[in-house]
Amino acid sequence: MIDDIVKETHDSLNLNKINDKLYLTNKEIEVLEKYDIDYHTSIEELLFTLDEILNDSNGEYTDLEEVSNSISEFNYYHNVNK
């Protein structure tokens, strides 16, 4: 029952399951592919890679920053033990 609800929610948001802890929208995948960023890693590795890129930039990757914020938020609400 709960699995069906989760699946329906993910489907309605156009989320693609990358691994057990990471779901990405089609748009997020497009942005990551645009910058040739491997998203088939752990969520922690992906966030680290994005942070490195964004820290070295001068605000030129606004689309990548949005993806990073979205993934961070998803991680916080779905994977962080509270």
Biopython code that builds the backbone (N, CA, C, O; Angstrom):
import numpy as np
from Bio.PDB.StructureBuilder import StructureBuilder

atoms = [
    (1, "MET", "N", (0.819, -1.193, 0.000)),
    (1, "MET", "CA", (0.000, 0.000, 0.000)),
    (1, "MET", "C", (0.868, 1.264, 0.000)),
    (1, "MET", "O", (0.714, 2.131, -0.860)),
    (2, "ILE", "N", (1.768, 1.355, 0.962)),
    (2, "ILE", "CA", (2.615, 2.547, 1.045)),
    (2, "ILE", "C", (3.533, 2.630, -0.169)),
    (2, "ILE", "O", (3.806, 3.722, -0.667)),
    (3, "ASP", "N", (4.012, 1.482, -0.649)),
    (3, "ASP", "CA", (4.865, 1.465, -1.839)),
    (3, "ASP", "C", (4.111, 1.994, -3.053)),
    (3, "ASP", "O", (4.692, 2.682, -3.892)),
    (4, "ASP", "N", (2.831, 1.681, -3.152)),
    (4, "ASP", "CA", (2.018, 2.171, -4.262)),
    (4, "ASP", "C", (1.858, 3.685, -4.207)),
    (4, "ASP", "O", (1.894, 4.363, -5.234)),
    (5, "ILE", "N", (1.683, 4.202, -3.005)),
    (5, "ILE", "CA", (1.539, 5.656, -2.833)),
    (5, "ILE", "C", (2.839, 6.361, -3.212)),
    (5, "ILE", "O", (2.825, 7.386, -3.893)),
    (6, "VAL", "N", (3.953, 5.805, -2.766)),
    (6, "VAL", "CA", (5.254, 6.389, -3.097)),
    (6, "VAL", "C", (5.471, 6.363, -4.599)),
    (6, "VAL", "O", (5.914, 7.353, -5.180)),
    (7, "LYS", "N", (5.161, 5.236, -5.233)),
    (7, "LYS", "CA", (5.330, 5.119, -6.679)),
    (7, "LYS", "C", (4.449, 6.128, -7.417)),
    (7, "LYS", "O", (4.906, 6.770, -8.363)),
    (8, "GLU", "N", (3.201, 6.272, -6.998)),
    (8, "GLU", "CA", (2.294, 7.241, -7.631)),
    (8, "GLU", "C", (2.819, 8.660, -7.472)),
    (8, "GLU", "O", (2.761, 9.456, -8.408)),
    (9, "THR", "N", (3.328, 8.974, -6.295)),
    (9, "THR", "CA", (3.879, 10.309, -6.054)),
    (9, "THR", "C", (5.079, 10.560, -6.951)),
    (9, "THR", "O", (5.181, 11.618, -7.571)),
    (10, "HIS", "N", (5.983, 9.599, -7.025)),
    (10, "HIS", "CA", (7.162, 9.749, -7.870)),
    (10, "HIS", "C", (6.776, 9.864, -9.337)),
    (10, "HIS", "O", (7.346, 10.668, -10.074)),
    (11, "ASP", "N", (5.809, 9.060, -9.757)),
    (11, "ASP", "CA", (5.359, 9.121, -11.151)),
    (11, "ASP", "C", (4.731, 10.472, -11.472)),
    (11, "ASP", "O", (4.969, 11.029, -12.544)),
    (12, "SER", "N", (3.928, 11.002, -10.549)),
    (12, "SER", "CA", (3.272, 12.278, -10.810)),
    (12, "SER", "C", (4.273, 13.431, -10.853)),
    (12, "SER", "O", (4.016, 14.450, -11.495)),
    (13, "LEU", "N", (5.391, 13.280, -10.186)),
    (13, "LEU", "CA", (6.429, 14.313, -10.197)),
    (13, "LEU", "C", (7.474, 14.066, -11.275)),
    (13, "LEU", "O", (8.444, 14.815, -11.384)),
    (14, "ASN", "N", (7.282, 13.017, -12.075)),
    (14, "ASN", "CA", (8.224, 12.635, -13.122)),
    (14, "ASN", "C", (9.609, 12.355, -12.561)),
    (14, "ASN", "O", (10.621, 12.769, -13.125)),
    (15, "LEU", "N", (9.635, 11.643, -11.438)),
    (15, "LEU", "CA", (10.911, 11.298, -10.827)),
    (15, "LEU", "C", (11.414, 9.976, -11.372)),
    (15, "LEU", "O", (10.653, 9.027, -11.562)),
    (16, "ASN", "N", (12.710, 9.939, -11.619)),
    (16, "ASN", "CA", (13.377, 8.728, -12.091)),
    (16, "ASN", "C", (14.231, 8.195, -10.957)),
    (16, "ASN", "O", (15.046, 8.920, -10.386)),
    (17, "LYS", "N", (14.043, 6.932, -10.636)),
    (17, "LYS", "CA", (14.839, 6.322, -9.569)),
    (17, "LYS", "C", (16.240, 6.042, -10.110)),
    (17, "LYS", "O", (16.412, 5.280, -11.061)),
    (18, "ILE", "N", (17.229, 6.667, -9.493)),
    (18, "ILE", "CA", (18.619, 6.483, -9.883)),
    (18, "ILE", "C", (19.240, 5.380, -9.025)),
    (18, "ILE", "O", (19.936, 4.502, -9.534)),
    (19, "ASN", "N", (18.981, 5.438, -7.737)),
    (19, "ASN", "CA", (19.369, 4.386, -6.800)),
    (19, "ASN", "C", (18.421, 4.462, -5.609)),
    (19, "ASN", "O", (17.451, 5.219, -5.640)),
    (20, "ASP", "N", (18.685, 3.696, -4.574)),
    (20, "ASP", "CA", (17.756, 3.642, -3.442)),
    (20, "ASP", "C", (17.575, 4.969, -2.719)),
    (20, "ASP", "O", (16.563, 5.179, -2.050)),
    (21, "LYS", "N", (18.535, 5.853, -2.848)),
    (21, "LYS", "CA", (18.460, 7.124, -2.125)),
    (21, "LYS", "C", (18.320, 8.342, -3.019)),
    (21, "LYS", "O", (18.249, 9.466, -2.522)),
    (22, "LEU", "N", (18.279, 8.140, -4.328)),
    (22, "LEU", "CA", (18.294, 9.290, -5.227)),
    (22, "LEU", "C", (17.250, 9.157, -6.331)),
    (22, "LEU", "O", (17.208, 8.163, -7.056)),
    (23, "TYR", "N", (16.424, 10.166, -6.437)),
    (23, "TYR", "CA", (15.446, 10.297, -7.508)),
    (23, "TYR", "C", (15.679, 11.650, -8.168)),
    (23, "TYR", "O", (15.876, 12.654, -7.482)),
    (24, "LEU", "N", (15.658, 11.679, -9.492)),
    (24, "LEU", "CA", (15.866, 12.923, -10.224)),
    (24, "LEU", "C", (14.762, 13.122, -11.245)),
    (24, "LEU", "O", (14.233, 12.163, -11.807)),
    (25, "THR", "N", (14.422, 14.386, -11.478)),
    (25, "THR", "CA", (13.469, 14.690, -12.535)),
    (25, "THR", "C", (14.193, 14.641, -13.876)),
    (25, "THR", "O", (15.423, 14.640, -13.929)),
    (26, "ASN", "N", (13.426, 14.601, -14.946)),
    (26, "ASN", "CA", (14.018, 14.617, -16.283)),
    (26, "ASN", "C", (14.843, 15.885, -16.488)),
    (26, "ASN", "O", (15.922, 15.839, -17.079)),
    (27, "LYS", "N", (14.341, 17.002, -16.006)),
    (27, "LYS", "CA", (15.060, 18.275, -16.154)),
    (27, "LYS", "C", (16.391, 18.245, -15.406)),
    (27, "LYS", "O", (17.404, 18.718, -15.921)),
    (28, "GLU", "N", (16.391, 17.688, -14.190)),
    (28, "GLU", "CA", (17.634, 17.603, -13.425)),
    (28, "GLU", "C", (18.651, 16.721, -14.154)),
    (28, "GLU", "O", (19.840, 17.040, -14.201)),
    (29, "ILE", "N", (18.178, 15.627, -14.714)),
    (29, "ILE", "CA", (19.063, 14.739, -15.474)),
    (29, "ILE", "C", (19.638, 15.467, -16.679)),
    (29, "ILE", "O", (20.824, 15.331, -16.978)),
    (30, "GLU", "N", (18.802, 16.244, -17.378)),
    (30, "GLU", "CA", (19.267, 17.010, -18.540)),
    (30, "GLU", "C", (20.377, 17.978, -18.150)),
    (30, "GLU", "O", (21.377, 18.096, -18.858)),
    (31, "VAL", "N", (20.204, 18.668, -17.031)),
    (31, "VAL", "CA", (21.214, 19.633, -16.580)),
    (31, "VAL", "C", (22.514, 18.919, -16.225)),
    (31, "VAL", "O", (23.595, 19.371, -16.603)),
    (32, "LEU", "N", (22.416, 17.817, -15.506)),
    (32, "LEU", "CA", (23.620, 17.076, -15.132)),
    (32, "LEU", "C", (24.336, 16.537, -16.359)),
    (32, "LEU", "O", (25.565, 16.557, -16.418)),
    (33, "GLU", "N", (23.588, 16.061, -17.330)),
    (33, "GLU", "CA", (24.203, 15.565, -18.570)),
    (33, "GLU", "C", (24.821, 16.705, -19.381)),
    (33, "GLU", "O", (25.846, 16.523, -20.039)),
    (34, "LYS", "N", (24.194, 17.879, -19.329)),
    (34, "LYS", "CA", (24.721, 19.054, -20.035)),
    (34, "LYS", "C", (26.152, 19.360, -19.586)),
    (34, "LYS", "O", (26.992, 19.757, -20.393)),
    (35, "TYR", "N", (26.417, 19.172, -18.297)),
    (35, "TYR", "CA", (27.746, 19.443, -17.744)),
    (35, "TYR", "C", (28.571, 18.167, -17.584)),
    (35, "TYR", "O", (29.618, 18.175, -16.936)),
    (36, "ASP", "N", (28.098, 17.085, -18.173)),
    (36, "ASP", "CA", (28.798, 15.796, -18.155)),
    (36, "ASP", "C", (29.120, 15.337, -16.728)),
    (36, "ASP", "O", (30.239, 14.919, -16.428)),
    (37, "ILE", "N", (28.117, 15.427, -15.869)),
    (37, "ILE", "CA", (28.266, 15.019, -14.471)),
    (37, "ILE", "C", (27.615, 13.653, -14.300)),
    (37, "ILE", "O", (26.446, 13.460, -14.635)),
    (38, "ASP", "N", (28.387, 12.716, -13.777)),
    (38, "ASP", "CA", (27.886, 11.367, -13.539)),
    (38, "ASP", "C", (26.948, 11.387, -12.330)),
    (38, "ASP", "O", (27.368, 11.691, -11.213)),
    (39, "TYR", "N", (25.705, 11.067, -12.560)),
    (39, "TYR", "CA", (24.727, 11.056, -11.467)),
    (39, "TYR", "C", (24.408, 9.635, -11.013)),
    (39, "TYR", "O", (23.532, 9.439, -10.170)),
    (40, "HIS", "N", (25.095, 8.661, -11.551)),
    (40, "HIS", "CA", (24.900, 7.275, -11.136)),
    (40, "HIS", "C", (25.879, 6.917, -10.007)),
    (40, "HIS", "O", (26.499, 5.854, -10.014)),
    (41, "THR", "N", (25.993, 7.804, -9.072)),
    (41, "THR", "CA", (26.865, 7.629, -7.918)),
    (41, "THR", "C", (26.003, 7.727, -6.668)),
    (41, "THR", "O", (24.777, 7.794, -6.757)),
    (42, "SER", "N", (26.630, 7.734, -5.532)),
    (42, "SER", "CA", (25.871, 7.950, -4.301)),
    (42, "SER", "C", (25.428, 9.411, -4.258)),
    (42, "SER", "O", (26.036, 10.279, -4.884)),
    (43, "ILE", "N", (24.385, 9.656, -3.526)),
    (43, "ILE", "CA", (23.882, 11.031, -3.420)),
    (43, "ILE", "C", (24.934, 11.928, -2.766)),
    (43, "ILE", "O", (25.066, 13.099, -3.122)),
    (44, "GLU", "N", (25.670, 11.382, -1.825)),
    (44, "GLU", "CA", (26.721, 12.159, -1.159)),
    (44, "GLU", "C", (27.827, 12.538, -2.141)),
    (44, "GLU", "O", (28.313, 13.669, -2.135)),
    (45, "GLU", "N", (28.217, 11.585, -2.981)),
    (45, "GLU", "CA", (29.244, 11.859, -3.992)),
    (45, "GLU", "C", (28.777, 12.906, -4.993)),
    (45, "GLU", "O", (29.535, 13.800, -5.369)),
    (46, "LEU", "N", (27.545, 12.790, -5.415)),
    (46, "LEU", "CA", (26.981, 13.740, -6.374)),
    (46, "LEU", "C", (26.942, 15.137, -5.766)),
    (46, "LEU", "O", (27.328, 16.104, -6.423)),
    (47, "LEU", "N", (26.487, 15.257, -4.533)),
    (47, "LEU", "CA", (26.434, 16.572, -3.884)),
    (47, "LEU", "C", (27.841, 17.150, -3.702)),
    (47, "LEU", "O", (28.037, 18.357, -3.846)),
    (48, "PHE", "N", (28.807, 16.305, -3.389)),
    (48, "PHE", "CA", (30.197, 16.763, -3.248)),
    (48, "PHE", "C", (30.709, 17.303, -4.583)),
    (48, "PHE", "O", (31.320, 18.371, -4.630)),
    (49, "THR", "N", (30.459, 16.567, -5.667)),
    (49, "THR", "CA", (30.883, 17.000, -7.005)),
    (49, "THR", "C", (30.245, 18.331, -7.366)),
    (49, "THR", "O", (30.917, 19.236, -7.862)),
    (50, "LEU", "N", (28.954, 18.448, -7.117)),
    (50, "LEU", "CA", (28.250, 19.702, -7.427)),
    (50, "LEU", "C", (28.799, 20.852, -6.596)),
    (50, "LEU", "O", (28.979, 21.956, -7.110)),
    (51, "ASP", "N", (29.067, 20.607, -5.326)),
    (51, "ASP", "CA", (29.635, 21.656, -4.474)),
    (51, "ASP", "C", (30.995, 22.115, -4.985)),
    (51, "ASP", "O", (31.287, 23.311, -4.999)),
    (52, "GLU", "N", (31.819, 21.171, -5.402)),
    (52, "GLU", "CA", (33.140, 21.531, -5.936)),
    (52, "GLU", "C", (33.011, 22.418, -7.172)),
    (52, "GLU", "O", (33.706, 23.427, -7.294)),
    (53, "ILE", "N", (32.124, 22.039, -8.082)),
    (53, "ILE", "CA", (31.928, 22.814, -9.310)),
    (53, "ILE", "C", (31.398, 24.197, -8.981)),
    (53, "ILE", "O", (31.880, 25.199, -9.509)),
    (54, "LEU", "N", (30.410, 24.248, -8.112)),
    (54, "LEU", "CA", (29.779, 25.535, -7.794)),
    (54, "LEU", "C", (30.712, 26.447, -6.996)),
    (54, "LEU", "O", (30.672, 27.667, -7.156)),
    (55, "ASN", "N", (31.539, 25.872, -6.152)),
    (55, "ASN", "CA", (32.496, 26.687, -5.384)),
    (55, "ASN", "C", (33.562, 27.295, -6.275)),
    (55, "ASN", "O", (34.081, 28.370, -5.977)),
    (56, "ASP", "N", (33.893, 26.616, -7.369)),
    (56, "ASP", "CA", (34.909, 27.123, -8.292)),
    (56, "ASP", "C", (34.343, 28.072, -9.342)),
    (56, "ASP", "O", (35.090, 28.653, -10.129)),
    (57, "SER", "N", (33.030, 28.226, -9.352)),
    (57, "SER", "CA", (32.407, 29.085, -10.372)),
    (57, "SER", "C", (32.106, 30.460, -9.788)),
    (57, "SER", "O", (32.175, 30.677, -8.579)),
    (58, "ASN", "N", (31.777, 31.358, -10.670)),
    (58, "ASN", "CA", (31.413, 32.712, -10.254)),
    (58, "ASN", "C", (29.927, 32.949, -10.453)),
    (58, "ASN", "O", (29.518, 33.991, -10.966)),
    (59, "GLY", "N", (29.123, 31.979, -10.045)),
    (59, "GLY", "CA", (27.680, 32.111, -10.188)),
    (59, "GLY", "C", (27.192, 31.895, -11.597)),
    (59, "GLY", "O", (26.074, 32.285, -11.934)),
    (60, "GLU", "N", (28.021, 31.271, -12.439)),
    (60, "GLU", "CA", (27.664, 31.108, -13.842)),
    (60, "GLU", "C", (26.806, 29.879, -14.110)),
    (60, "GLU", "O", (26.295, 29.710, -15.217)),
    (61, "TYR", "N", (26.644, 29.021, -13.108)),
    (61, "TYR", "CA", (25.893, 27.782, -13.294)),
    (61, "TYR", "C", (24.589, 27.813, -12.498)),
    (61, "TYR", "O", (24.395, 26.988, -11.605)),
    (62, "THR", "N", (23.714, 28.732, -12.803)),
    (62, "THR", "CA", (22.484, 28.860, -12.023)),
    (62, "THR", "C", (21.609, 27.614, -12.138)),
    (62, "THR", "O", (20.961, 27.218, -11.169)),
    (63, "ASP", "N", (21.587, 26.996, -13.319)),
    (63, "ASP", "CA", (20.783, 25.784, -13.476)),
    (63, "ASP", "C", (21.361, 24.639, -12.650)),
    (63, "ASP", "O", (20.613, 23.840, -12.087)),
    (64, "LEU", "N", (22.669, 24.557, -12.576)),
    (64, "LEU", "CA", (23.323, 23.523, -11.786)),
    (64, "LEU", "C", (23.117, 23.774, -10.288)),
    (64, "LEU", "O", (22.975, 22.833, -9.507)),
    (65, "GLU", "N", (23.104, 25.030, -9.906)),
    (65, "GLU", "CA", (22.856, 25.381, -8.506)),
    (65, "GLU", "C", (21.438, 24.987, -8.090)),
    (65, "GLU", "O", (21.224, 24.518, -6.972)),
    (66, "GLU", "N", (20.479, 25.176, -8.983)),
    (66, "GLU", "CA", (19.101, 24.772, -8.699)),
    (66, "GLU", "C", (19.007, 23.263, -8.511)),
    (66, "GLU", "O", (18.307, 22.788, -7.617)),
    (67, "VAL", "N", (19.704, 22.518, -9.343)),
    (67, "VAL", "CA", (19.710, 21.055, -9.227)),
    (67, "VAL", "C", (20.349, 20.652, -7.901)),
    (67, "VAL", "O", (19.831, 19.780, -7.204)),
    (68, "SER", "N", (21.452, 21.269, -7.556)),
    (68, "SER", "CA", (22.131, 20.968, -6.296)),
    (68, "SER", "C", (21.214, 21.235, -5.101)),
    (68, "SER", "O", (21.131, 20.422, -4.180)),
    (69, "ASN", "N", (20.538, 22.364, -5.124)),
    (69, "ASN", "CA", (19.612, 22.702, -4.034)),
    (69, "ASN", "C", (18.472, 21.694, -3.943)),
    (69, "ASN", "O", (18.078, 21.289, -2.850)),
    (70, "SER", "N", (17.956, 21.300, -5.077)),
    (70, "SER", "CA", (16.865, 20.330, -5.116)),
    (70, "SER", "C", (17.303, 18.977, -4.562)),
    (70, "SER", "O", (16.578, 18.362, -3.779)),
    (71, "ILE", "N", (18.480, 18.515, -4.963)),
    (71, "ILE", "CA", (18.999, 17.233, -4.486)),
    (71, "ILE", "C", (19.287, 17.309, -2.988)),
    (71, "ILE", "O", (19.009, 16.360, -2.255)),
    (72, "SER", "N", (19.836, 18.418, -2.536)),
    (72, "SER", "CA", (20.114, 18.594, -1.104)),
    (72, "SER", "C", (18.830, 18.545, -0.291)),
    (72, "SER", "O", (18.772, 17.911, 0.763)),
    (73, "GLU", "N", (17.819, 19.209, -0.782)),
    (73, "GLU", "CA", (16.533, 19.220, -0.100)),
    (73, "GLU", "C", (15.922, 17.817, -0.075)),
    (73, "GLU", "O", (15.424, 17.366, 0.957)),
    (74, "PHE", "N", (15.966, 17.137, -1.218)),
    (74, "PHE", "CA", (15.454, 15.767, -1.286)),
    (74, "PHE", "C", (16.200, 14.889, -0.285)),
    (74, "PHE", "O", (15.581, 14.119, 0.450)),
    (75, "ASN", "N", (17.518, 15.004, -0.254)),
    (75, "ASN", "CA", (18.325, 14.209, 0.659)),
    (75, "ASN", "C", (17.948, 14.475, 2.097)),
    (75, "ASN", "O", (17.826, 13.542, 2.892)),
    (76, "TYR", "N", (17.761, 15.736, 2.441)),
    (76, "TYR", "CA", (17.418, 16.095, 3.811)),
    (76, "TYR", "C", (16.087, 15.464, 4.240)),
    (76, "TYR", "O", (15.987, 14.879, 5.319)),
    (77, "TYR", "N", (15.094, 15.588, 3.401)),
    (77, "TYR", "CA", (13.758, 15.105, 3.781)),
    (77, "TYR", "C", (13.576, 13.599, 3.641)),
    (77, "TYR", "O", (12.692, 13.028, 4.280)),
    (78, "HIS", "N", (14.392, 12.945, 2.821)),
    (78, "HIS", "CA", (14.174, 11.510, 2.580)),
    (78, "HIS", "C", (15.264, 10.609, 3.131)),
    (78, "HIS", "O", (15.017, 9.424, 3.353)),
    (79, "ASN", "N", (16.435, 11.120, 3.354)),
    (79, "ASN", "CA", (17.544, 10.233, 3.718)),
    (79, "ASN", "C", (18.223, 10.553, 5.035)),
    (79, "ASN", "O", (18.935, 9.706, 5.575)),
    (80, "VAL", "N", (18.028, 11.732, 5.559)),
    (80, "VAL", "CA", (18.704, 12.111, 6.800)),
    (80, "VAL", "C", (17.895, 11.573, 7.982)),
    (80, "VAL", "O", (16.690, 11.801, 8.085)),
    (81, "ASN", "N", (18.577, 10.863, 8.858)),
    (81, "ASN", "CA", (17.905, 10.332, 10.063)),
    (81, "ASN", "C", (17.604, 11.471, 11.007)),
    (81, "ASN", "O", (18.457, 12.309, 11.297)),
    (82, "LYS", "N", (16.385, 11.483, 11.475)),
    (82, "LYS", "CA", (15.983, 12.551, 12.392)),
    (82, "LYS", "C", (15.650, 11.986, 13.735)),
    (82, "LYS", "O", (15.289, 12.732, 14.646)),
]
sb = StructureBuilder()
sb.init_structure("model")
sb.init_model(0)
sb.init_chain("A")
sb.init_seg("    ")
for serial, (resi, resn, name, xyz) in enumerate(atoms, 1):
    if name == "N":
        sb.init_residue(resn, " ", resi, " ")
    sb.init_atom(name, np.array(xyz, "f"), 0.0, 1.0, " ", f" {name:<3s}", serial, name[0])
structure = sb.get_structure()
